[in-house]
């Protein structure tokens, strides 16, 4: 899956990608699912993770709205 495909999934809030990857927002240190209804981050602030554990190890916490855990 390409970075642009992941970005498109986030921008369209495509729930079909929810189990394929998670993303973090650098400015808030929050991780979300692609289908999360929260405010959309700027593309420059998005970082991708394959697993929740990887994101947590990097100092991110799960979103309280989409609950990626």
HELIX and SHEET records of a PDB file:
HELIX    1   1 UNK A    3  UNK A   11  1                                   9    
HELIX    2   2 UNK A   15  UNK A   17  5                                   3    
HELIX    3   3 UNK A   43  UNK A   45  5                                   3    
HELIX    4   4 UNK A   52  UNK A   57  1                                   6    
SHEET    1   A 4 UNK A  46  UNK A  49  0                                        
SHEET    2   A 4 UNK A  22  UNK A  25 -1                                        
SHEET    3   A 4 UNK A  30  UNK A  33 -1                                        
SHEET    4   A 4 UNK A  61  UNK A  62  1                                        
END                                                                             
